Amino acid sequence: MNSAVWRKSSYSNQEGGDCVEVACAAWHKSSHSNQEGGNCVEVGDGITPVVPVRDSKHPEGPVLVFPAGSWARFIGELKTGDRL
């Protein structure tokens, strides 16, 4: 997690407040993305035990977090055409 970038929650205030920070490294857009936006996802790298995934059209929206092993199996099955 050394390469992770920390982003403070939008609920933070100038006095510190009760807030959280979210870690994420670089986001990588799906190879299926196009110039018009497409129906695509972005995957965050750099947080070893998990893989954060978000909608590339709404980068400030919610993020789903998957265990890294589960995500790797999912991608592997997509590449081979196996059904889940």
Backbone bond lengths (Angstrom), bond angles and torsions (degrees), N, CA, C in turn:
res aa  C-N    CA-C-N  psi(-1)  N-CA   C-N-CA  omega(-1)  CA-C   N-CA-C  phi
1 M - - - 1.452 - - 1.519 110.11 -
2 N 1.319 118.55 14.59 1.454 121.73 -178.91 1.520 112.58 -63.83
3 S 1.339 117.69 -32.43 1.459 120.14 -176.82 1.522 113.22 -89.11
4 A 1.304 117.78 2.44 1.463 120.89 -177.63 1.522 111.08 -68.43
5 V 1.309 114.84 144.80 1.463 122.81 175.40 1.518 106.63 -107.34
6 W 1.326 117.25 132.21 1.466 121.15 -178.71 1.512 109.64 -98.19
7 R 1.331 115.68 134.88 1.467 122.52 -179.55 1.511 107.61 -123.72
8 K 1.338 116.28 128.51 1.464 120.43 -178.50 1.521 110.93 -76.75
9 S 1.312 116.27 142.18 1.446 122.97 179.35 1.523 111.47 -57.67
10 S 1.330 116.01 148.40 1.466 120.35 177.24 1.524 111.41 -68.66
11 Y 1.337 117.75 -11.33 1.462 121.68 177.87 1.524 112.01 -85.44
12 S 1.322 117.69 -2.07 1.464 120.81 177.74 1.520 109.83 -68.83
13 N 1.301 116.06 156.02 1.456 120.03 175.24 1.526 108.93 -131.85
14 Q 1.319 117.58 177.93 1.461 122.15 -176.07 1.520 112.48 -65.47
15 E 1.334 118.15 -24.68 1.460 121.95 -178.69 1.528 112.28 -88.74
16 G 1.311 118.58 2.59 1.460 121.49 -179.11 1.504 111.87 105.14
17 G 1.326 117.74 -49.43 1.462 122.01 175.82 1.521 113.57 55.50
18 D 1.309 116.71 177.59 1.460 123.05 174.11 1.515 106.91 -93.18
19 C 1.317 116.07 96.68 1.456 118.88 -173.95 1.525 110.61 -138.49
20 V 1.294 114.41 174.33 1.456 121.30 177.28 1.516 108.79 -128.09
21 E 1.320 114.95 161.85 1.447 120.96 171.65 1.519 107.75 -115.94
22 V 1.305 115.69 146.93 1.452 121.87 -178.45 1.518 108.08 -114.48
23 A 1.331 115.85 132.65 1.457 120.44 -179.02 1.519 110.82 -99.76
24 C 1.304 115.59 137.02 1.451 120.54 172.22 1.514 108.36 -162.35
25 A 1.284 115.44 143.85 1.458 120.74 176.26 1.520 107.99 -92.91
26 A 1.281 116.87 -147.27 1.461 121.46 -178.62 1.526 110.46 -69.03
27 W 1.320 115.60 140.67 1.466 121.43 174.59 1.511 107.87 -93.81
28 H 1.339 116.21 137.87 1.459 121.97 177.99 1.518 109.10 -119.21
29 K 1.326 115.50 123.97 1.463 120.70 -178.94 1.527 109.85 -77.04
30 S 1.306 116.11 146.13 1.457 122.48 177.72 1.526 110.67 -54.69
31 S 1.326 115.56 145.98 1.468 119.92 176.95 1.524 111.42 -67.53
32 H 1.328 117.73 -11.52 1.461 121.78 178.44 1.527 111.92 -88.88
33 S 1.320 118.50 1.38 1.459 121.61 178.29 1.527 109.46 -69.03
34 N 1.309 115.36 155.05 1.459 120.33 175.50 1.516 109.16 -134.90
35 Q 1.309 117.07 177.60 1.462 121.68 -176.97 1.523 112.63 -65.42
36 E 1.329 118.16 -22.18 1.465 121.85 -179.87 1.523 111.90 -88.24
37 G 1.311 118.70 1.63 1.452 121.48 178.61 1.510 113.53 104.40
38 G 1.315 117.12 -42.50 1.463 120.59 178.62 1.521 112.71 56.35
39 N 1.301 117.21 179.54 1.458 122.79 174.33 1.510 106.93 -100.76
40 C 1.307 117.88 84.21 1.453 121.48 -168.61 1.522 113.06 -128.98
41 V 1.305 113.39 169.32 1.456 121.28 178.16 1.516 109.21 -123.51
42 E 1.317 114.88 160.30 1.450 122.52 171.37 1.520 107.24 -120.28
43 V 1.315 115.71 144.72 1.455 122.18 -179.37 1.520 108.13 -119.15
44 G 1.335 116.32 133.27 1.457 121.32 178.81 1.520 110.41 -91.34
45 D 1.317 116.63 134.37 1.460 122.66 178.06 1.522 110.06 -105.20
46 G 1.319 115.73 157.60 1.452 120.26 170.99 1.513 115.84 104.50
47 I 1.317 118.48 -1.46 1.457 120.97 177.43 1.531 105.79 -115.97
48 T 1.303 115.91 88.80 1.454 124.36 -166.39 1.521 116.66 -46.22
49 P 1.327 121.59 -50.85 1.462 117.67 -173.15 1.524 114.57 -77.65
50 V 1.327 118.34 -12.07 1.462 120.94 -177.07 1.522 110.52 -136.49
51 V 1.343 114.90 163.30 1.464 121.51 175.75 1.528 107.83 -125.88
52 P 1.345 117.78 110.74 1.461 120.23 176.08 1.533 110.03 -80.65
53 V 1.334 116.48 139.72 1.456 122.64 -178.34 1.521 108.08 -132.78
54 R 1.344 116.27 136.44 1.472 120.21 179.47 1.524 110.18 -140.54
55 D 1.314 116.12 165.16 1.460 123.76 176.88 1.522 107.81 -77.09
56 S 1.329 117.25 122.79 1.465 120.30 -177.43 1.524 112.87 -66.05
57 K 1.334 117.43 -21.44 1.461 120.19 178.45 1.522 112.33 -81.29
58 H 1.333 116.82 -17.30 1.464 122.29 -179.10 1.531 109.52 -133.95
59 P 1.341 117.40 67.40 1.469 120.24 -174.90 1.521 114.38 -62.42
60 E 1.309 118.33 -20.61 1.467 120.22 178.72 1.525 111.66 -91.93
61 G 1.341 116.51 0.38 1.454 121.49 -179.56 1.522 111.77 -80.01
62 P 1.322 116.17 -165.60 1.471 120.74 -176.86 1.525 112.16 -66.64
63 V 1.318 114.95 157.10 1.456 123.18 178.48 1.528 108.25 -123.10
64 L 1.315 116.16 131.53 1.464 120.96 172.65 1.518 107.76 -93.72
65 V 1.320 116.57 142.14 1.464 120.77 -178.72 1.528 108.38 -122.25
66 F 1.342 115.37 125.63 1.455 122.08 -178.82 1.520 110.18 -116.91
67 P 1.339 118.12 147.11 1.462 119.64 171.62 1.540 108.30 -60.37
68 A 1.322 117.53 139.52 1.468 121.80 -175.23 1.525 112.43 -56.51
69 G 1.333 118.04 -41.01 1.457 120.67 179.75 1.512 112.90 -63.62
70 S 1.320 116.53 -41.46 1.467 121.08 178.76 1.516 111.14 -64.79
71 W 1.328 116.53 -42.19 1.466 120.88 179.33 1.528 109.94 -63.64
72 A 1.332 117.72 -42.92 1.465 121.54 -179.73 1.532 110.49 -62.21
73 R 1.329 117.89 -41.69 1.466 120.91 177.66 1.530 110.69 -64.82
74 F 1.322 116.92 -41.76 1.465 121.86 178.58 1.526 110.57 -59.25
75 I 1.318 117.24 -49.98 1.468 121.85 -179.73 1.526 110.21 -63.75
76 G 1.329 117.07 -41.47 1.461 120.48 178.23 1.516 112.24 -59.75
77 E 1.330 116.75 -41.24 1.456 120.51 179.35 1.524 111.64 -70.87
78 L 1.317 117.47 -33.30 1.470 119.77 175.36 1.522 110.58 -64.44
79 K 1.329 116.47 -41.59 1.464 120.99 -178.51 1.517 112.64 -67.08
80 T 1.325 117.33 -34.04 1.470 120.57 -179.21 1.512 112.40 -89.36
81 G 1.321 117.11 -10.11 1.450 121.08 -179.58 1.512 113.85 81.91
82 D 1.337 117.38 9.32 1.470 120.64 178.13 1.525 109.49 -69.08
83 R 1.311 115.20 147.67 1.465 120.07 175.71 1.507 109.42 -85.63
84 L 1.327 114.80 143.78 1.466 120.01 179.22 1.501 110.99 -83.27
